[in-house]
Amino acid sequence: MVTIATLSSAQASAHRDDVLSVWTEVFGPVEDPEAWTDSPWDRHRSRPGYRLALAHDGARLMGFAWGCTGERGQFWSDFITRELGPKVEGWVGGHFEFVELAVIREARGRGIGGRLHDALLADLDHHCALLATSSNTQ
């Protein structure tokens, strides 16, 4: 049975190696795990509003999602503002930024990604949430 837990930044710290393992399986090898730890792991964990949702089947991590409060002056917030222009007025800055979602191949098609999504966004007090997506079929 898959269980979902949502953790704070401090609680997330202990799960770094398991998250990196899933990251590697889903997105491909990480050449320098310490550089990955500095960015994106610690860079996002250091931001206000950070939360990590984990999907476990017993002791095994099947997937994760994380996000934090986005503000102007951060890479993605500034990128989306440049790309979309005035369309994003009122959306960017103080929003919840849904940063990552990954589920290992063998666990896909079981609703785990949707459950991680819902857990990450549950009970937020942000005025909106922003997400950019891409497809990875590894």
C-alpha positions as CSV (number, residue, x, y, z in Angstrom):
1,M,0.0,0.0,0.0
2,V,1.4,3.4,-1.0
3,T,1.4,6.1,1.7
4,I,1.9,9.8,1.1
5,A,3.5,12.1,3.6
6,T,4.1,15.8,3.3
7,L,7.3,17.2,5.0
8,S,8.8,20.5,5.9
9,S,12.2,21.6,4.8
10,A,13.8,20.4,8.1
11,Q,12.0,17.0,7.8
12,A,13.0,16.6,4.2
13,S,16.7,16.8,4.9
14,A,16.8,13.2,6.1
15,H,15.3,12.0,2.8
16,R,17.9,13.5,0.4
17,D,19.5,10.2,-0.6
18,D,16.2,8.5,-1.4
19,V,15.0,11.5,-3.3
20,L,18.2,11.6,-5.3
21,S,17.8,7.9,-6.1
22,V,14.3,8.4,-7.5
23,W,15.5,11.6,-9.3
24,T,18.3,9.6,-11.0
25,E,15.9,6.8,-12.0
26,V,13.4,9.3,-13.5
27,F,15.5,12.1,-14.9
28,G,18.8,10.3,-15.6
29,P,22.2,10.2,-13.9
30,V,23.5,13.0,-11.7
31,E,27.2,13.5,-12.4
32,D,27.9,15.4,-9.2
33,P,25.6,14.5,-6.3
34,E,27.1,17.3,-4.2
35,A,26.3,19.9,-6.9
36,W,22.7,18.4,-7.1
37,T,22.5,18.8,-3.3
38,D,23.5,22.5,-3.6
39,S,21.1,23.1,-6.5
40,P,18.3,22.2,-6.8
41,W,17.8,20.4,-3.5
42,D,19.1,22.9,-1.0
43,R,18.3,26.0,-3.1
44,H,14.6,25.1,-3.0
45,R,14.6,23.7,0.5
46,S,16.0,27.1,1.8
47,R,13.0,29.0,0.4
48,P,10.0,30.0,2.4
49,G,7.0,27.7,2.1
50,Y,9.0,24.6,1.0
51,R,7.3,21.3,1.3
52,L,8.1,17.8,0.1
53,A,5.6,15.1,-0.6
54,L,6.8,11.5,-0.6
55,A,5.1,8.3,-1.8
56,H,6.3,5.2,-0.1
57,D,5.4,1.6,-0.6
58,G,6.6,0.1,2.6
59,A,10.2,1.3,3.0
60,R,10.7,2.0,-0.7
61,L,10.3,5.6,-2.1
62,M,8.2,5.4,-5.2
63,G,8.0,9.1,-6.0
64,F,8.2,12.7,-4.7
65,A,7.0,16.2,-5.4
66,W,8.3,19.5,-4.0
67,G,7.6,23.1,-4.2
68,C,8.1,26.4,-2.4
69,T,7.1,30.1,-2.4
70,G,8.1,31.8,-5.7
71,E,9.1,35.4,-5.8
72,R,10.3,37.8,-8.5
73,G,14.0,37.8,-8.7
74,Q,14.1,34.0,-8.7
75,F,15.1,32.2,-12.0
76,W,11.7,30.6,-12.9
77,S,9.6,33.6,-11.8
78,D,11.6,36.0,-13.9
79,F,11.7,33.6,-16.8
80,I,8.0,33.1,-16.9
81,T,7.4,36.9,-16.5
82,R,9.7,37.5,-19.5
83,E,8.1,34.8,-21.6
84,L,4.5,35.7,-20.9
85,G,4.7,39.4,-20.1
86,P,1.7,41.2,-18.7
87,K,-0.4,38.0,-18.7
88,V,1.2,37.0,-15.4
89,E,0.6,40.2,-13.5
90,G,-0.9,39.3,-10.2
91,W,0.2,35.7,-10.5
92,V,4.0,35.9,-10.1
93,G,5.3,36.8,-6.6
94,G,4.1,35.1,-3.5
95,H,2.8,32.2,-5.5
96,F,3.4,28.5,-4.7
97,E,5.8,27.2,-7.2
98,F,5.3,23.5,-7.9
99,V,8.9,22.6,-8.8
100,E,9.3,18.8,-9.2
101,L,7.3,15.7,-9.6
102,A,8.8,12.3,-10.2
103,V,7.4,8.7,-10.0
104,I,9.6,5.6,-10.8
105,R,8.6,3.7,-13.9
106,E,7.3,0.6,-12.1
107,A,4.9,2.7,-10.0
108,R,3.4,4.7,-12.8
109,G,-0.2,4.3,-13.8
110,R,-1.4,3.8,-10.3
111,G,-2.4,7.4,-9.5
112,I,0.7,8.1,-7.4
113,G,1.6,11.2,-9.3
114,G,-1.9,12.6,-8.8
115,R,-1.8,11.9,-5.1
116,L,1.6,13.6,-4.8
117,H,0.2,16.6,-6.7
118,D,-2.8,16.8,-4.4
119,A,-0.8,16.4,-1.2
120,L,1.7,19.0,-2.2
121,L,-1.0,21.6,-2.9
122,A,-3.3,20.7,0.0
123,D,-4.0,23.5,2.5
124,L,-1.7,26.1,1.0
125,D,-2.4,29.7,1.9
126,H,-0.8,31.1,-1.3
127,H,-3.0,33.2,-3.7
128,C,-2.2,30.8,-6.6
129,A,0.1,28.0,-7.6
130,L,2.2,27.9,-10.8
131,L,3.6,24.9,-12.6
132,A,5.5,24.3,-15.8
133,T,5.5,20.8,-17.3
134,S,7.6,18.7,-19.6
135,S,7.3,15.1,-20.6
136,N,9.9,12.6,-19.7
137,T,9.3,9.0,-21.0
138,Q,12.5,7.4,-19.6
